[in-house]
């Protein structure tokens, strides 16, 4: 069975990036439009004092337009929160964009580039009120034009002293001819409108899907299926993200009590293979994260029914296993804990979800190790399957996308020493029940913890 998805992060189109604009640490949220061209909302939170002014502007990642940026828009500072700024930018075409966040303050000027995939997720229908008004105007103007033609022909040769002439065959013929011309024009306009609508509908994003099979005892093949979309998308242009062409998340469904973060090897364009670890039988949902060389990330989704598998122990960056929600006992008196947020989490609002590994004394340990160059990885999954987001301490943007947009920023973010706590900036898109799975590394071992989150 194959499940559909929405680009990059399933059901979670907003983009979050925590980084530095020169000397200023900032947290940026970009809310992309679901129609292209469209307006994206940009929210900037300064994480330090001394910021006086924030400007934003968008450019394509590549091409001639990238060399000629538009004038920057001044972000409006909140009266209630002096660290919060908001602006809007236009994304004019499909493809990979970057939003430039330019920060000015006491320590000079700094800039952060935020990768933003501009993809049309739907076409916007005309409202019924506008439709009826335009239909009325079309009939009114058509009838009026025919009447004007008929009156012009009828009255053009009115003799002196006569106020009007009767309808003649000539005037009626002129009205018939003008009716035919106008109806033909309307028909051609209708065809043009339908063709233009079809072209725009073909631009609406069509997601990838994933299909998996267990070839033999513990070897799984994963096939990424492209149902056809635009020439922008290929499957032979993938770039490594954290050193891997694919991050595969296997989640036993619907209990979500077994979770694995694995890394298949590419065998051919769209085909991957891996040896799966030991896992119990059940239906598993696959979330396959990939990044194209344009910087556009995608998540392909699928389902697979697996028997009991007796696989080899996990090595390298592979991790996962059985989940003990909220308990997360790691052995030896150590456990993974969620520190923030403590209160209610409203939908869409950016929060810092903070985790730690607590020792026997209950205090966060200070010997965490980088896991694939990050302090940790977190996956936010809604229990109905409508939301999946793979998030890092830097945000929801894959590092491969950051590298395409700004290699300097990527070098700044990658390989930072974690701990004793690890925070993930994210805005939960909708209300409902979520599960958060967190991977952190200590003493050479990767641990996975599971947490419940209810968004009212």
Residue pairs with C-beta under 8 A, 6 or more apart in sequence:
1 302
1 303
2 209
2 210
2 211
2 225
2 301
2 302
2 303
3 209
3 285
3 301
3 302
3 303
3 385
4 207
4 209
4 301
5 11
5 207
5 208
5 209
5 299
5 300
5 301
5 388
6 12
6 13
6 121
6 205
6 207
7 13
7 117
7 119
7 121
7 205
7 207
7 296
7 297
7 298
7 299
8 117
8 296
8 297
8 298
8 299
9 297
9 299
9 387
9 388
9 389
9 390
9 396
10 287
10 299
10 301
10 385
10 386
10 387
10 388
10 389
11 382
11 386
11 387
11 388
11 429
11 430
12 380
12 387
12 388
12 389
12 396
12 429
13 31
13 32
13 34
13 121
13 429
14 29
14 30
14 31
14 32
14 348
14 396
14 427
14 429
15 29
15 30
15 31
15 32
15 114
15 115
15 116
15 395
15 396
15 397
16 27
16 28
16 29
16 350
16 391
16 395
16 396
16 397
16 425
16 426
16 427
17 27
17 28
17 30
17 112
17 114
17 115
17 394
17 395
17 396
17 397
17 402
17 425
18 25
18 26
18 27
18 28
18 47
18 393
18 394
18 395
18 425
19 25
19 26
19 28
19 112
19 394
19 395
19 409
19 412
19 413
20 26
20 110
20 112
20 409
20 412
21 101
21 102
21 103
21 110
21 111
21 112
22 103
22 107
22 108
22 109
22 110
22 111
23 107
23 108
23 110
24 46
24 47
24 48
24 50
24 51
24 103
24 105
24 107
24 110
25 46
25 47
25 48
26 44
26 45
26 46
26 47
26 101
26 103
26 112
27 44
27 45
27 47
27 350
27 395
27 425
28 42
28 43
28 44
28 45
28 99
28 101
28 112
28 114
28 395
29 42
29 43
29 350
29 427
30 40
30 41
30 42
30 43
30 99
30 114
30 116
31 40
31 41
31 42
31 43
32 38
32 40
32 91
32 116
32 117
32 118
32 119
33 39
33 40
33 91
34 120
34 121
34 122
35 120
35 121
35 122
35 123
35 124
36 91
36 92
36 93
36 94
36 118
36 119
36 120
36 203
37 90
37 91
37 92
37 93
38 90
38 91
39 88
39 89
39 90
39 91
40 58
40 88
40 89
40 90
40 91
40 99
40 116
41 86
41 87
41 88
42 56
42 75
42 86
42 87
42 88
42 89
42 99
42 101
43 84
43 85
43 86
43 350
44 54
44 56
44 75
44 84
44 85
44 86
44 87
44 101
44 103
45 83
45 84
45 85
45 350
46 54
46 83
46 84
46 85
46 103
47 83
50 105
50 106
50 107
51 83
51 103
51 104
51 105
52 104
52 105
52 106
53 74
53 103
53 104
53 105
54 74
54 75
54 77
54 85
54 87
54 101
54 102
54 103
54 104
55 72
55 73
55 74
55 75
55 87
55 101
55 102
55 104
56 72
56 73
56 75
56 87
56 89
56 99
56 100
56 101
56 102
57 69
57 70
57 71
57 72
57 73
57 89
57 99
57 100
57 102
58 70
58 89
58 90
58 91
58 97
58 98
58 99
58 100
58 116
59 65
59 66
59 69
59 70
59 97
59 98
59 100
60 66
60 93
60 95
60 96
60 97
60 98
61 95
61 96
61 97
61 98
61 115
61 294
61 295
61 404
61 405
62 96
62 294
69 100
72 100
72 102
73 87
73 88
73 89
74 87
75 85
75 86
75 87
76 85
76 86
76 87
77 84
77 85
78 84
78 85
78 86
89 99
91 97
91 116
91 118
93 118
94 118
94 119
94 120
94 203
94 230
94 232
95 117
95 118
95 232
95 294
95 296
96 115
96 116
96 117
96 118
96 294
96 295
96 296
96 401
96 404
97 115
97 116
97 117
97 118
98 113
98 114
98 115
98 116
98 405
98 406
99 113
99 114
99 116
100 111
100 112
100 113
100 114
101 111
101 112
101 113
101 114
102 109
102 110
102 111
103 109
103 110
103 111
103 112
104 110
112 406
112 409
113 405
113 406
113 409
114 397
114 405
115 295
115 397
115 401
115 402
115 404
115 405
117 295
117 296
117 297
119 205
119 296
120 200
120 203
120 204
120 205
121 204
121 205
122 204
123 197
123 200
123 201
123 204
138 186
142 182
142 183
142 186
145 178
145 182
146 175
146 178
146 179
146 182
147 175
149 174
149 175
149 178
150 167
150 171
150 172
150 174
150 175
150 178
151 171
152 174
153 168
153 170
153 171
153 174
153 175
154 165
154 166
154 167
154 168
154 170
154 171
155 164
155 165
157 165
158 164
158 165
202 230
203 230
205 229
206 227
206 228
206 229
207 227
207 298
207 300
207 301
208 224
208 225
208 226
208 227
208 288
208 298
208 299
208 300
209 224
209 225
209 227
209 300
209 301
209 302
210 222
210 223
210 224
210 225
210 286
210 288
210 300
210 301
210 302
211 222
211 223
211 225
211 302
211 304
212 220
212 221
212 222
212 223
212 286
212 302
212 304
213 220
213 221
213 304
214 220
214 276
214 304
214 306
214 307
214 309
215 221
215 273
217 309
217 310
217 311
218 275
218 276
218 277
218 309
218 310
218 311
218 312
219 273
219 274
219 275
219 276
220 264
220 273
220 274
220 275
220 276
220 304
221 267
221 271
221 272
221 273
222 246
222 248
222 264
222 271
222 272
222 273
222 274
222 286
222 288
223 270
223 271
223 272
224 235
224 270
224 271
224 272
224 288
224 290
224 300
225 270
225 300
226 233
226 235
226 270
232 294
232 296
233 292
234 269
234 292
235 269
235 270
236 269
237 292
237 293
237 294
238 245
238 246
238 266
238 290
238 291
238 292
238 293
239 245
239 291
239 292
239 293
239 400
239 404
240 400
241 247
241 289
241 290
241 291
241 297
241 398
241 399
241 400
241 401
242 317
242 372
242 373
242 374
242 399
242 400
243 317
243 372
243 373
244 263
244 317
244 372
245 265
245 266
245 272
245 290
246 263
246 264
246 266
246 272
246 288
246 289
246 290
247 261
247 262
247 263
247 288
247 289
247 390
248 260
248 261
248 262
248 263
248 264
248 272
248 274
248 286
248 287
248 288
248 289
249 259
249 260
249 261
249 262
249 286
249 287
249 288
249 289
249 379
249 388
249 390
250 258
250 259
250 260
250 262
250 276
250 279
250 284
250 285
250 286
250 320
251 258
251 259
251 260
251 284
251 285
251 287
251 381
252 258
252 259
252 279
252 280
252 282
252 283
252 284
253 282
253 283
253 284
253 285
253 303
253 385
254 383
256 323
256 381
256 383
256 435
256 450
257 322
257 323
258 279
258 280
258 282
258 284
258 320
258 321
258 322
258 323
259 320
259 321
259 323
259 379
259 437
259 448
259 450
260 276
260 277
260 279
260 318
260 319
260 320
260 321
261 317
261 318
261 319
261 320
261 377
261 379
261 439
261 448
262 274
262 276
262 277
262 314
262 318
262 320
263 274
263 316
263 317
263 318
264 272
264 273
264 274
265 272
265 273
265 274
266 272
267 273
272 288
275 311
275 312
276 309
276 311
277 309
277 311
277 312
277 313
277 314
277 318
277 320
277 321
278 309
278 310
278 311
279 306
279 308
279 309
279 311
280 308
281 306
281 307
281 308
282 305
282 306
283 303
283 304
283 305
283 306
284 303
284 304
284 305
284 306
285 301
285 302
285 303
285 385
286 300
286 301
286 302
286 303
286 304
287 299
287 300
287 301
287 379
287 388
287 390
288 299
288 300
288 301
288 302
289 297
289 298
289 299
289 390
289 398
290 297
290 298
290 299
290 300
291 297
291 298
291 398
291 400
291 401
292 298
293 404
294 404
295 400
295 401
295 404
295 405
296 401
297 398
297 400
297 401
299 388
299 390
301 388
314 320
317 371
317 372
317 446
319 371
319 439
319 446
319 447
319 448
320 439
320 448
321 448
323 437
323 448
323 449
323 450
324 450
325 435
325 450
325 451
325 452
326 338
326 450
326 451
326 452
327 335
328 335
328 336
328 337
328 449
328 450
328 451
329 335
330 336
330 357
330 447
332 360
333 359
333 360
334 357
334 358
334 359
334 360
334 365
334 442
335 357
335 358
336 355
336 356
336 357
336 358
336 438
336 440
336 447
336 449
337 355
337 356
337 357
337 358
337 364
338 353
338 354
338 355
338 436
338 451
339 354
339 355
339 356
339 364
339 421
340 351
340 352
340 353
340 354
340 423
341 351
341 352
341 353
344 456
345 351
345 428
345 453
345 455
346 455
346 456
347 427
347 428
347 429
347 430
347 431
347 455
348 427
348 428
348 429
349 427
350 425
350 426
350 427
351 425
351 426
351 427
351 428
352 423
352 424
352 425
353 378
353 423
353 424
353 425
353 426
353 436
354 421
354 422
354 423
354 424
355 376
355 378
355 421
355 422
355 423
355 424
355 438
355 440
355 449
356 364
356 365
356 419
356 420
356 421
356 422
357 364
357 365
357 368
357 440
357 442
357 447
358 364
358 365
359 365
364 419
364 420
364 421
365 419
365 420
365 442
366 419
366 420
367 419
367 442
367 443
368 375
368 376
368 418
368 419
368 420
368 422
368 440
368 441
368 442
369 418
369 441
369 442
369 443
369 444
370 415
370 416
370 417
370 418
370 441
371 377
371 418
371 439
371 440
371 441
371 446
373 399
373 414
373 415
374 392
374 393
374 394
374 414
374 418
375 393
375 416
375 418
375 419
375 422
375 440
376 392
376 393
376 418
376 422
376 424
376 438
376 439
376 440
376 441
377 390
377 391
377 392
377 438
377 439
378 390
378 391
378 392
378 424
378 426
378 436
378 437
378 438
378 439
379 388
379 389
379 390
379 391
379 436
379 437
380 387
380 388
380 389
380 391
380 426
380 428
380 434
380 435
380 436
380 453
381 387
381 388
381 389
381 434
381 435
381 436
381 437
382 388
382 430
382 432
382 433
382 434
383 432
383 433
383 434
383 435
384 432
384 433
386 430
386 432
387 428
387 429
387 430
387 432
387 434
389 396
389 426
390 396
390 398
391 424
391 425
391 426
392 399
392 424
393 416
393 418
393 422
393 423
393 424
393 425
394 402
394 413
395 424
395 425
395 426
396 425
396 426
399 410
399 413
399 414
402 409
402 410
402 413
403 410
418 440
422 438
422 440
424 438
428 434
428 453
428 455
430 455
431 455
431 456
432 454
432 455
433 452
433 453
433 454
433 455
434 452
434 453
434 454
434 455
435 450
435 451
435 452
435 453
436 450
436 451
436 452
436 453
437 448
437 449
437 450
437 451
438 448
438 449
438 450
438 451
439 446
439 447
439 448
440 446
440 447
440 449
441 447
